[in-house]
Amino acid sequence: MLPNDSLTGSGILSKENIISDYRLACESRQVSLLGRKDTMGGRSKFGIFGDGKEVAQIALSRTFRQGDFRSGYYRDQTIEAALGNLTWQQFFAQMYAHADLEHEPNTGGRSMNGHFSTRWLDEDGRWLDQTKLYNSVCDISSTAGQMPRAVGLAYASKLYRANKQLHGQTTFSRQGNEIVFATIGDASTSQGMFWEAMNAAGVLQIPLLTSVWDDGYGISVPIEYQTTKGSISKALAGMQRNEDEPGMEIFTVSGWDYPALIETYQKATRICREEQVPVLVHVTELTQPQGHSTSGSHERYKSKQRLNWEVERDCNLRFRDWILKNGYATDEELEQIEVESKEVAAQSRNNAWQAYRKDIDKEYLETIQLIQTAGKESQFADELSNVVHDLSKTYLPVRRDMVSSIRKTLRILGSEAEPVKSPLKAFLKNSLKENKARFNTHLYSETQDSPLNVEGIKPEYSENSPTVDGREIIRTYFNSLFERDPKVVAIGEDIGMIGDVNQGFAGLQEKYGELRITDTGIRETTIIGQGIGMAMRGLRPIVEIQYFDYIYYALSILTDDLASLRYRTAGGQKAPLIVRTRGHRLEGIWHSGSPMGTMLSSLRGMHVIVPRNFTQAAGFYNTLMKGDDPALIVEPLNSYRQKEVLPDNIAEICIPLGQPEILKEGNDVTIVTYGSMCRIVMEAASQLQSVGIDAEVIDVQTLLPFDVNSSIVESIKKTSRVIFADEDLPGSASAYMMQQVIEKQNAYRWLDSAPVTISAKDHRPPYGSDGDYFSKPNMDDIFETVYNIMHEAEPELYPELF
């Protein structure tokens, strides 16, 4: 422990601050204890708490300034309370999943407890002034998942400081003076995302301050099974900076040592903020008084010696002893604080519970009354009485129970007269509408800035419009984009010096500088994280995954963090990041480039764009830049050297999302496809025309959203036959398109032949032209599939081929 007078006289260790800190530590501990009781008593589904970390988190919060960011994890309740971002009533409201932003502003009841966020957006979805907020990015449960975006948040500070063109963005940064506080449990440092983030931070030299809360366990697994040398600070020692080499600064401090913690965080944040150097604070000898979570007891895997050790090192008890030893308060004064803390926690809990149950109990009584009233007028009185009886026996009924009971009642009533059922139907309709708003909204932007509101601007051509390679189209577009908007930043492997592997950025780094077009290491996870963090801070990043197959490295971050961000904050946060990659028709097991089904299943919350050429791609980039949603754009790999006419208005064209384009009109069969398959299908359609089969070819253009105006069914009404063609695996994107059209658009009504999908073989395609031909759909496959459908319909006109 540091001497008592090491920080006295500075105002940091004033008696007032010390007593205030102790009060907060006591309150936080009490809400953790009550939270566990509420879960065990059935009031909440799950509980995970920050008990044992209170003092270290208080020390951290002392150095947190307006405009800074927390990218943490689900034990940070004391930090959030210290910053004024969280009341204890809100803490309990989140435990109860109170789906009301007035009571639970972090996630609107959508995330389990301990998932905190600052609302950055106003009611219209527009940015608030982040420099006036103690910013907290909404937590995710996936271990170490907070680290990649922490790199991006800190990297944004570097850009805001170094790029003078951004100094006017005063609502997002004070010229890069903000630092990012990442927090993580010691066991989660075993994850690759943590190591990748630490390496990236050291390379980039960014103001990222990472605190590792080390309590010696990852659930039941002790530290010696987790980390080399049993210490993350020792394991990372090779990254420690020195006089000759940049790197990170590393501190180690005991989690129960209040003055040492205060001093350590003062030093760490000063280095991080002023020098923009990454810092690791390894907080050791922490405890978990209640174990990992409410899922089990730590007595099962901790020895009596370890449990006694944890009691002796409980940070709150050690803090209390230090206060008494140094004369900052008497035992009686501290006892009074402890009593008051229990009262504050209990009152917050009761207020939260009453607020949560108020509307639910009202709906419960209304449900009972509606069913009882129906029973008085129905021949099924006994059955309805049983429904009421079952509902009344339900312990702490929730909306699910009421809605389910109403549905069951309507099933029982069956053919009863409408007046008996009308009140029940009205209640059910209203309840479903209200619960849709509570639980099913904000997956995508619902604001005026939604990219779905962007109107189309068609390409314009003149006699002087040149015919160039596709790569020149996209390079010309990017040049115009970077010229007009200083907030646009691009990062990725090989994107700078050589202008990306297909030359879409050729010469642009030299023109706009390394700060705006930046090469990265081979680290897809933190490339995405870097982009997420920048987008969260008002920049408009385009991040590149060099080839589509490599996106699997970053899929966890894309699905857990980016795609779900707006949803899990109930519209409170956004990150309009564009992920650029290239795929389709590339040969080889690891370069086949078409895992669209995986994207469709994983990236709801992002737009998935599949342009067939680079004029289309430019139009989609423009549309997305005018909107505020994240998106994935898969550029067609085999089109970089195919010729296109460069539009005169390449900088202005916009293509609306979710609006398919008819590439060829026809009357016999509809072929629905996208991306590079468009060229192959069009070639097949030409061959089919020569044998008298008139195919209509439709390019869907975007898979998320898909045909928002239900236009494809209009083609099927005309042709009565449909094929869905793509190069993904069977049952993936082609099946998705079929479901969207046949089921959602009710196209089955107009079919005279069974709908057909054309897709790749079950395996990844082997290398070489033959491997591609025999693994992925080709022109011959398309021709023969269409011909066989027509043969089935008119065998005399179209005799069997073979």
N, C-alpha and C positions, 0 to 999 in steps of 0.2 A: 504494500500500500504506500502511496506517495505521502510525504509529510503533509500535515494538516494545512500548513501555510503556503503550499506550493502555488495555489491559485487564489489565495485570499487577497483582497485589495483590488482585484480586477472586476468585481461585480459578478463574476461567474459563480463563485461559491458564497454568495451572500446567504444569510440565514433565511431570508424570505424565499429565495429560489430553492434552497435545500428542503425546506419544509413543504413547499409546493410540490417538489418532485416526489417526496415521500408519500404525500397524500395521493398523488396520481398512481404511484406504484401500488399502494394499498387498494385503491379503487379497482385498478385493472385486475389485480389478483382476485378480488371478491367477485367480479363479473365472470371470471373464468370458473370459479368454484360453483357459482349459481348456474352458469351455463351448462356445466356437466350434469348438475342435478336435474335441469330441465330436460335434457336429452334422456337421461335414465328414467325420468318420470313420464316420458311420452309427449312432452310439449313440442319438442323439435326432433327432426329425423337424425341429426348428426351434430357433433360438436368437436371442434379443434381449436386450441387456445394458445395464447402467448404467455402462459404462466411460466415463471422462471427466467424470462427474458426482459422483465420490466425495466430494470435499472439501466441495462445497456441501451435499450431503445429510447429511454429518456435522454441519455447522454447524446445519442445520435440526433434526436429531435432538437436539441439545444443549438445545433449548428445548421439546421435546415432553414433556408431563407425562402421568401416568396419568389416564385419562379423556378425553384428547384423541383426535381422530380424524384418520386419513389417508384422503383420497379421491384416490388418485393414479393413476399409470399404470405401465406395465410396465418402467420403468427404475429403480425405486425400491429396488433390492436393498440398497443401502448403508444407507438409512434403516431398513429392516426389520431388518437385522443389528445396527445400532447400538442399536435399541430392545429387542433380545433376542427379537424375534418370529420370527427366521429363523436357523437354523444353515446352514452351508455344505453340510452333508450333505443337508439338506432342499432346498436350492437345486438340487442335482444330482438329487435324487429327483424333483423336479417336471419337470426336463428330460427324464427318462426315462419320465415319465407313470406313476410308480409308484402304482398304485391301492390304496394302503394308507394310511389316515389316521395310523397310527403313524409312518410314514416321510415322508409328504407331507400334513401337516395343513392346508395352505392350501385345496386343492381336491380332495384324494383322487385326484390324477392326471387330473382332468377338464379343467383349463385348461392351455394352453401355459405355458412358463416365464415368470417375471416377473409372474405374477398372484397377488398375496399377499392373505391374509385372516386375521383373528383369529377364532377360534372363540368366538362369543358364547353358544352354547347348550350345555347339558349333554346327557347321553345321553337324557334324556326330552324334549328340545326346549325346555326352560325357560331363561329368561334367566339368564346369569351376571351378576355385578356389573361393569358396564362401567366404573365409576369406578376399578377396580383394574387395568384393562387398558390397554395401549397399543393403542388400537383402530385396526384397519385394515380398511376396507371392501373386499370382494373386487373386484379390478380387472377391467375389461372392455377389450377390444381396440379397440372403436369409438372413434375419435379424438374427444376432448372429451366423451365420454360420462360421464366421472367428474364433470363440472362441475354438472349439474343437481342430483344428489343431495347434492353438497357444500353447495349453498345450503340444502337442507333440514336437513342435519346441523347447520349453524351456526345456522339459524333455531330449532332445538330449544333450543340454549343460551339464546337470547334469551327463549324462552317459559319455560324452567326458571328463569331469573332474575327475570323480570317477573311471572309468575303465582304468587302465594303459595300457591295451592291445590296446586301441583306440588312444593312444597318438601319434601314427605314422600317423594318418589320418589328416595330416596337411593342406590339401586343404579344409577340412570341418570345422575345429575348431582349435582354439588356446587353447587346453586343457580345453574347456568348458567355456571360458571367455566371450562368447557371451550372450546377453540378447535378449528377444523378446518383442517388443512393439506391444501390441494389442490395437486397437482403436475401439470404439463402441459408437453409439448414446445412450443417456440415455433411450429412450423408448425401445430400443432393449434389455436392461437389464432385461425386464420382461420375456424374453424367457427362457425356461428351459435350453437351451444349455449354456446360460451365467452362470446360477447358478451352473450347473453341472461342468462347467469349473473352476469356482472360488473354489468350494469345492475340486476338483481334484488338483488344484494348491496348495491349502493350505495343503493338505495331502502329496503331493509329495515334497513340498518345492523346487520349481523350479524358475529360474530367469525369471519370466513373469511379465512385467510391463503393466498393463491395464489402459488405459486412457478412461474415460467416458466423452464424450462431451455433456454437459447438457444444452440444450437450452429451456428446459421447456415443450416441446411438442413432440409427436409422430404423425406426420402429424397434425391432428386437435385435438388430444386427449391430454389434459394437464397432467402434471406430477402427480397430485393428483389422477388421475385414473390409473396411471401406477405403482407407486411404494409405498410400505409401508413407512409411514412418509414423503413421498414426496421427499426422498433423498436416493440415492443408497448407499452413504457412511454410512448413519445412519442405513439403512437396513442391511448392511454387518458388522456392528460394532461387532457382536458376533464372527467374524472371525479375529478380530484384535489380533495380537500377543501381549504377555506380557512377563514378566520375567520368568514365570513358564511354559508357554504354547506356542508352536509354532503356527503360523498362517500367516496372511499377514499383511503388513504395509499399512496404509491408510492415504492418504493426501487429503485435500480439498483446492482448490485455485480458485480464481475468474479468469475467462477467459479473462478479460480485463486488468489484473494487470501484466504488462510486467516483472518488476523485481521480483515479487513474483513467477511468473511462471518459470522464469529462475532458481531461487533458489530452488523451489520445485522439478523441474526435475533434478537438480544437486544432490540433496539429495536422491531422489527416485532411480535414476540409480546407485548411489554409493552403496546403500543398496542392490539393486537387483543384481548388478554385483559381488560385493565382497562377500556378504553373501549368495547368491543364495536363496533369499527369495522373494516370490511373493509380488508385490506392486500394490495398486490401487490408481490412481490419479483421483479424482473426480473434474472435471473442471466445475465450476458452472457459472451462469449468462452469458452464451453465448447467441448469437442472431442468427437469420436467416433473414438477410436483404431482401432476395428475397423469403422467404418462403421455403417450403419443396422441391419443384421441379417445373419444368415447367408444371406439370399437373394441377396446380391450383394456386390460390392466397391466401395467408395467411390472407389477409384482411377479408375474409369470416368468419373466426373463431376467430380472435384476436380482442380484444376491442381496442378502441382508446388509452386508458390508457396503455395497454400492448405495443402497437406499439410505443408510445412515450417513454416508458421505454426502449425498445430495441434500439431506436435511441440514447438515452442518454448513453447506455452501449455498443455501438458499439466498438469492441476491437480496430479497427484501429483508430477511433477518440480519444479514451482514450490514446492510444499509442502516438498519435501525441501530445496531450496535455502534456503528461508526458515529452516528448522530449523537448518541448518548455519551460516547467516549470523548467527543470533542466539544460537548457542552452546547450544542445547537438547540436542544430541547430536553425537557425532563421526561421521565418515564410516563408520568401522568399525562403530559401533553400528547405524547405519541399514542397512548392508549385511547385518548379522546379522538384522535384522527382515525384510528383503526375502527372505533365504534361508528363514527360518522361515515366512514367508507362503506361499511356494511349496510348502513341505512341508505346511502346513495345508490348502491348496487341494487338493493331490494326494491327501492322505489322505482328505479329505472326499469327493472324487470317487470314490476306490476303494471306500470304505465304502458309499457310496450305490449304486454299480454292483453290488457283491456282494450287498447286501440286495435289490436289485431282481431280480437274476437267480436268486436262491436258489430260490424257489418255481417260477419259470418253468422253470428247468433240471430241477427234479424232475419237473414235469409233462411235459417234453419226453422224458425218459428213460422215463417210464411209458407215454407214447404209443407210442414206438418198440417197447417190450416188448409192449404189447397187440397191435399190428399184426403183429409177428413171431410171436407165439403163435398168432394167428388163421391166419397163413399156413401154419403147420405142420399145421393141422387142416383146411385148405381145399383145394379143387380149383383155387382161384385164387391159388396161391402166387406165381406169377410177377408177376401184377398187383399183389399186395400188396407184393412186394419192390420194385417200382418206386415205390410210395407211400413206403416207408421210405427209398429212395434219394433221392427228391425232397426229402423232409423233412430228411434229413441234410445235404443240400447248401445248405439255407436259411441265409443269413447272419443270425446273431442272431435265431433264431426266437422268435416271441411267441405268446401264447395263440391268436390267430387262426389261426396255422399248424397248431397241434395240433388244434384243433377241426375245422378244414377237412379235415385228413388223416383224422380219425376218420369224418367224414361220408362222405368219398370211399370209405373202406374199407367202410362199411356198404352203400354203393351197389353196390360190386363184389361183396360177398358175396351180395347179393340173396336168393335162396331157400335159402341154406345153412341147416343145422340151427341151431336156436335156441341150443344150448350154445356154439356158436362165436361167436355175435354178442352174447350176454348181457353179457360183461364190457365190450365196447365200448359197448353201449347204456348201461350203468350209468355208465361214465366220462363219456359225452357228456351224459347227463341231469344229473349232478352239476356238470359244468363249466358248462353253460348256466345252472344255478341260481346258481352262484358268480359268474359274470360278469354276470348280471342284477343282483346285489347291488352289484357293482363299478361298473357303468356305467349302470344304468337305474332307480335309486332316487332318492328325495327330490325328485321333481318337485313334489309337493305334500306337505303335512305328513303324516308317518307317526307322529305323536305322539298322546297322549290329547287334545290340544287341537285336533285337526283339526276343522274345521267339519262334516265328514262324520259326526262322532260326536254332533253336537247333535240331540237328539230334538225332534220337533215339538210345538208347543203351539198348539192351534187357537183361532181367534177366538171370543170369547164375546159374546153379544148379549142385550139385555133389552128390555123395553117402552120403556125410556127412551133406548135407543141412537139418537142423532140421525142423520139422513141429511144428508150434507154433500158439498161438492165434494172430489174426490180430493186437491187441494192442501191441504185442511184435515186430511185423514187423515195425510199425510206430515209436515205442520207439527206436528201434535199429537204424532206419534211422535218427531220430532227434539227437541221440547221436553222430552219425558220422558228421552231419551237424554242430553242435555246436563245435565239436572238431576241425574242419578244418577252420572255418570262424568266427573270433571274432566280425565281424560286425553284426552277426545274433543275434537278440533279440526276446524274446517271452514274451507277456503279456496277461493276461486274468483272469477271475474269476476262482479261484481254480486251476490255472495252475501250481503253484509253490509247496506249501507245500504238497499237496496230489497228485501232478503229473497229474492233470486234472481229470475230473469226470470219464473218461474211461481209465485212466492210460497211456495215450500216452506219457506223460512226467515223468513218475514215476522215482524217484531217480535222475532226471537230475538237479533240482535246487541245491540239495546237492553237486553235482559234479561241476557245473559251476557257482554257486553263484546267489544271489538274483538280482544282477544288470542285469543279462542276462535272467533269467527266473523269472518273477515277477508276484505276485498276485495283482489283482486290486479289487477295490470296484465294486459294482453292478451298473455300469454306462456305458452302451454300447456306447452311443454317443461319450463320450470322450475316450473310449478304441479305437474306430476307429480313432478319432482325434489324439490321442497319436501316433498311428501307422503312420498316414499320415505325421505328423510333423517329426518323426524319419526318414521316408523314404525320405523326402525332403532334409534331411541333410546327405545322404550318407550311412545310416545304412540300414540293411536288416531285418526289423521287420516282425514277424508273430504274428498277433493279433487274439485272439480267442473270438468269440461269442459263448457262451456255447452250446446253441441249436439254430438251424436254425430259429425257430419261433421268437426268440428274436431280430433278425436282423432288425425288423421293428423299433425298438427304434433308430437305427442308419441309417436308410435308407436315410434320408434327407442329411446327410453328405456324404454318399457313392455316391449318385447320383449327388448332387449339386457341390461337391468339388472334391472328388477323381476321379470318373469316367470321369469327364469333364476336368480335369486339363490340360492334354496334348493338347486336342482340343482347349480349350479356350485361350491357350497361343500360338497357332499355332506352337507347338513343342518346346516352350521355357522353359517349366518346366515339371518335372515328379516326380512321387512318387511311386516307385515299391513296393507297400505294398501287402502282402499276408494276406487275411482274411480267417481264418480257422474256420469252424463250422462243426456241425454234424447234420444229419437229415435223413429223409425217414423212413417210417414204425413205427415211434414212435407214441404211442397211446395217444389220448387226444386232446381236442379242442385247447389247447394252446401248444401242443407238437407234432403236426402232421408232421411237418418237411419237407414240400415239396412245398413251395411257389415259384417254379421256374419261372412261368410266370411273376410274379412281378419283379424278378431279371432280366429277359430278357428284360423287358420293361424299367427298370430303370438304368441298369448298362452297357449300351453301352459305351465302353471305358475301361471296365475291362474284363478279361477273366473269364468265368464261367465254372468250372471244376467239373465233377460229376463221380469220380472213383467208380467202383463197389467193389473194395477190397483195401487192404492197400499196397500191392505191387504196384498196379496202383497209389495209392496216393503218395507213395514215389517217383515214377518216375515223376509224375507231379510237385511235390515240387522241384525236381532237375532241371527240365526244366525251371520252373519259376525263380529259383535262378540264372540261367545263363542268363536270359532275363532282360528287364527293363520296363515291364508293370505291373500294379496292377492286382490282381486276387482274385476271391472267390473260395475256395475249399470246397465242401460239402462232408465230409467223411460219409460213410454209417454206420449209428448208429448200425444196427444189425449185423455188421461184426467184431466188436471188439473182440468177443469171438469165432468167427468162425475160423477154422484152415486154415492156409496157410503155404506153404513151404517158408522158409526164403532164399532169393537169396544170393549167395556168394558175389555178387557185389552190395549189397543194396545201398551203398553210391554213386554208379556211374550210376545206371540205369536212363534213360531218356525216357519219352514217348512224342512223338511229339503232338503238339496241333492240333485239328481239323482233326484227322485221326481215323475214326471208326475202330472197330475190329470185325471181324466175329467170333462169339463164337461157332456157329454151322452152317454148310453148309446144304442147303436144296433146293428143287426144286419146292415146291408147293406154298409157301407163305413166304413173307419177314416180319419179326417182328423187328421193330426198337425201341430201348429202351435205358435205361441208369441206372446207380446207383443200388440201391437195387432191382429194378424191374428186373434186369438181372437174379437174382437167381430164381425169380418166373416164369419168361418167360421160362427159361431153363427147369424148372420142367414141365411146361405145354408142351413144345416142346417134352420132353421125353414121356409124356402121349399121345400126338398126334401121335408120331411115332408108338405107339402100335396099332393105328387104321388105319395106312397106310397113314398118312399125314406127309409129310416131310417139316418141317419148317426151314427156314434160320433165325438165330437170330443174330442181329447186335447191338453191344454196341457203341453208338455214342461217348462216353468218355468225350467229351467236347461239351457244348452247344454254347458257344462263345469262339472261332470260331466253326462253324458247318461244318463238312465234306468239308474241303477246296479243296479236289480233286474230289468232286462229285462222290464218289465211290458207294454210296447207290443205285443210279439209275442202276448200273450194275447188282446188285442183282435183281432188279425189272424186268429188261429185261429178266432174266431167269425165275422168278416165276410168273410174270404178276399180282401179288396181293401184297398188302402191308397193314400192321397195324402199327400204331404208339401208343405205350403204355407207360404211365407213371402214377404217382399217384398224379399229380397236378389236379387242378380243370378243368372242361371241358372248352375248348377254350383257354387254357393256353399253357403250354410247348408242349403238344401233337399237338395242332394246329400249333404252331410255327414250329415243326419238319415237319409237313405235308407241310406247305408252302415252306419250304426250299427245300424239295425233289420234290414234285409234280409240283410246279411252277418254282422254280429256276433251278432245274435240269431237267425240262421238262419230268418228269417220267410219266405223264399222257398218253403219247404216247404209252406206253407199258402195260397199265392196261387193264385187262379183267374183273375186278370187281371194284366196287367203293372203294376208299381208306377209311379206317376206323380208328378212334381214340378210344383208351381205356383210360379212366381217372377216377378220383375219382368222387364221388357224389358232388353236388353243395355246400354242407355244409361242415363245418369242422368235422372231425371224432370224434364221442363220445369216451369216455374212455372205455377200456376193449377190450378183444379179439373179442367179437361179434361186438362191435362198429367198430373195424378195418375191420373185414371181410365184413360187410354190407355197408361200406363207401368207401373203397379203393379197387382197382382191386386185385383180388386174382387168384390163379392158375385156379380155375373153370371158372372164367370169361374169362381168356385168352383162355382156351381150347374151350369153347363154342363159342366164337366169331370167332375163326379160323375155327372151325367145320362148323358153319353156313355159312361162306363164301364158303367153299368147297361144302356144301349141295346145295347152290344156283347154283353152277357151274355144279355139278354132283350129282343130287338128288338120282339117283339109287344107286350110289356107297356109298353115305353118307346120309342115311335116316334121317329124322327129329328126333332130340333127345327127345323133349317134347314140 
